[in-house]
Amino acid sequence: MWKILTLIFLILNFLTYSMALENSKFLSLKNDRVNVRYGPGFDFPIKFIYFKKFLPVKVIDTKENFRRIVDHKKNSGWIHRTQLRNVNSLIVLEDKIIFKKNSKFSEPVIKIEKGRLVIIKKCLNDWCKIETGEYVGWLENDNVWGFKN
């Protein structure tokens, strides 16, 4: 009997977690230094610190003024809501080419490598106009972290 109840409990927890991920949204880090904590409060110890402004993170849970996040490397923890802003960046998950216009047939601007952080200027359909370093161009928004269609 206990095995069945334990199994049901585990299945319900998994379904709740899966639904939370589906309803999650992306935000970006607001500052150059952001503390990530073990729990939703300043009393919880710091788990690690991000040193990357604009890094996109996915919010998977909320408790009062704290948001539980996960990053593109599957690191997770709790961040105070004042350290987050609306998403305005992407992490490229594979090597990609930036184009002058939002078409694969336009002139290539630069090739960027996997893991590169880019700033979003605007998005149209499957393309985002981005800025990275001194380059501006259009990027297909497939295989990127930080964008939800």
C-alpha positions as a printed NumPy array, in Angstrom:
array([[  0.   ,   0.   ,   0.   ],
       [  2.817,   2.426,   0.915],
       [  4.599,   1.668,  -2.36 ],
       [  1.508,   2.616,  -4.345],
       [  1.033,   5.845,  -2.372],
       [  4.709,   6.719,  -2.804],
       [  4.475,   6.062,  -6.556],
       [  1.356,   8.24 ,  -6.864],
       [  3.067,  11.007,  -4.884],
       [  6.142,  10.882,  -7.16 ],
       [  4.017,  10.963, -10.317],
       [  2.023,  13.965,  -9.056],
       [  5.223,  15.817,  -8.155],
       [  6.677,  15.13 , -11.598],
       [  3.486,  16.321, -13.341],
       [  3.395,  19.491, -11.23 ],
       [  7.062,  20.208, -12.024],
       [  6.477,  19.539, -15.753],
       [  3.485,  21.879, -15.839],
       [  5.499,  24.573, -14.051],
       [  8.219,  24.305, -16.7  ],
       [  5.655,  24.63 , -19.499],
       [  4.202,  27.773, -17.902],
       [  7.599,  29.257, -17.145],
       [  8.998,  32.379, -18.724],
       [ 12.404,  33.785, -19.487],
       [ 13.932,  36.793, -17.756],
       [ 17.412,  38.334, -17.826],
       [ 19.808,  39.211, -15.03 ],
       [ 19.662,  42.922, -14.25 ],
       [ 23.136,  43.375, -12.737],
       [ 26.759,  42.29 , -13.164],
       [ 26.659,  40.44 ,  -9.823],
       [ 23.599,  38.396,  -8.808],
       [ 23.428,  36.06 ,  -5.799],
       [ 21.665,  32.733,  -6.264],
       [ 20.417,  31.187,  -3.019],
       [ 19.472,  27.686,  -1.858],
       [ 15.99 ,  28.848,  -0.87 ],
       [ 13.512,  31.718,  -1.304],
       [ 14.791,  34.173,   1.304],
       [ 17.782,  36.223,   2.413],
       [ 18.232,  33.817,   5.348],
       [ 19.236,  31.041,   2.941],
       [ 22.936,  30.755,   2.106],
       [ 24.311,  31.822,  -1.283],
       [ 24.641,  28.833,  -3.607],
       [ 26.637,  30.632,  -6.305],
       [ 27.007,  34.082,  -7.895],
       [ 26.396,  35.09 , -11.506],
       [ 28.8  ,  37.673, -12.935],
       [ 27.043,  38.113, -16.304],
       [ 24.591,  40.977, -16.817],
       [ 21.815,  40.176, -19.34 ],
       [ 22.209,  36.393, -18.894],
       [ 18.822,  34.807, -19.754],
       [ 17.306,  32.514, -17.121],
       [ 14.044,  30.571, -16.999],
       [ 11.71 ,  31.152, -14.04 ],
       [ 10.31 ,  27.811, -12.863],
       [  8.787,  28.756,  -9.495],
       [  7.723,  31.794,  -7.472],
       [  7.548,  32.379,  -3.739],
       [  6.795,  35.895,  -2.502],
       [  9.599,  38.144,  -3.843],
       [ 11.887,  35.295,  -4.961],
       [ 12.009,  33.428,  -8.249],
       [ 13.422,  29.942,  -8.714],
       [ 15.42 ,  29.954, -11.931],
       [ 17.353,  27.572, -14.139],
       [ 20.035,  28.623, -16.633],
       [ 21.185,  27.149, -19.951],
       [ 23.617,  24.841, -18.117],
       [ 20.835,  23.477, -15.834],
       [ 22.105,  25.345, -12.736],
       [ 19.209,  26.388, -10.527],
       [ 18.478,  28.406,  -7.413],
       [ 16.502,  31.333,  -6.015],
       [ 16.966,  34.999,  -7.003],
       [ 15.217,  38.087,  -5.613],
       [ 12.847,  39.58 ,  -8.189],
       [ 14.644,  42.959,  -8.137],
       [ 17.674,  41.275,  -9.747],
       [ 15.649,  40.244, -12.835],
       [ 14.235,  42.113, -15.831],
       [ 12.226,  41.236, -18.919],
       [ 14.178,  39.046, -21.3  ],
       [ 16.32 ,  40.964, -23.763],
       [ 19.034,  38.438, -24.57 ],
       [ 19.76 ,  34.951, -25.881],
       [ 22.426,  32.3  , -25.472],
       [ 23.286,  30.566, -28.737],
       [ 23.251,  26.76 , -28.291],
       [ 25.094,  25.974, -31.545],
       [ 27.406,  27.804, -33.939],
       [ 25.264,  30.199, -36.008],
       [ 25.581,  32.762, -38.762],
       [ 24.296,  36.297, -38.293],
       [ 22.754,  37.711, -41.483],
       [ 22.305,  41.296, -42.672],
       [ 18.53 ,  40.741, -43.168],
       [ 16.05 ,  38.205, -41.779],
       [ 16.682,  35.649, -44.524],
       [ 19.2  ,  32.858, -45.072],
       [ 19.683,  34.273, -48.577],
       [ 20.935,  37.653, -47.359],
       [ 24.565,  38.596, -46.81 ],
       [ 26.261,  36.888, -43.826],
       [ 27.695,  39.301, -41.245],
       [ 29.588,  37.028, -38.849],
       [ 29.654,  33.493, -37.499],
       [ 29.159,  33.237, -33.74 ],
       [ 30.064,  30.271, -31.584],
       [ 27.983,  28.154, -29.24 ],
       [ 27.546,  29.782, -25.815],
       [ 27.655,  33.381, -27.085],
       [ 25.406,  35.918, -25.336],
       [ 23.587,  38.251, -27.729],
       [ 21.286,  41.213, -27.027],
       [ 17.855,  41.203, -28.691],
       [ 16.793,  44.378, -30.487],
       [ 13.503,  42.983, -31.891],
       [ 12.005,  39.712, -33.124],
       [  9.884,  38.924, -36.184],
       [  8.512,  35.409, -36.654],
       [ 11.489,  33.01 , -36.548],
       [ 14.176,  35.724, -36.591],
       [ 15.59 ,  38.149, -34.041],
       [ 17.616,  41.263, -34.762],
       [ 20.523,  41.044, -32.345],
       [ 23.659,  42.852, -31.276],
       [ 26.851,  41.172, -30.169],
       [ 29.982,  43.208, -29.639],
       [ 30.237,  45.604, -32.574],
       [ 28.049,  43.462, -34.862],
       [ 24.318,  43.851, -35.562],
       [ 22.291,  41.44 , -37.666],
       [ 19.537,  38.849, -37.824],
       [ 19.656,  35.431, -36.144],
       [ 17.27 ,  32.514, -36.581],
       [ 15.783,  31.905, -33.143],
       [ 15.943,  28.106, -33.198],
       [ 18.469,  26.362, -30.955],
       [ 18.806,  29.333, -28.625],
       [ 18.217,  29.714, -24.876],
       [ 16.134,  32.638, -23.708],
       [ 13.422,  32.859, -26.334],
       [  9.98 ,  31.299, -26.109],
       [  7.793,  31.334, -29.212]])
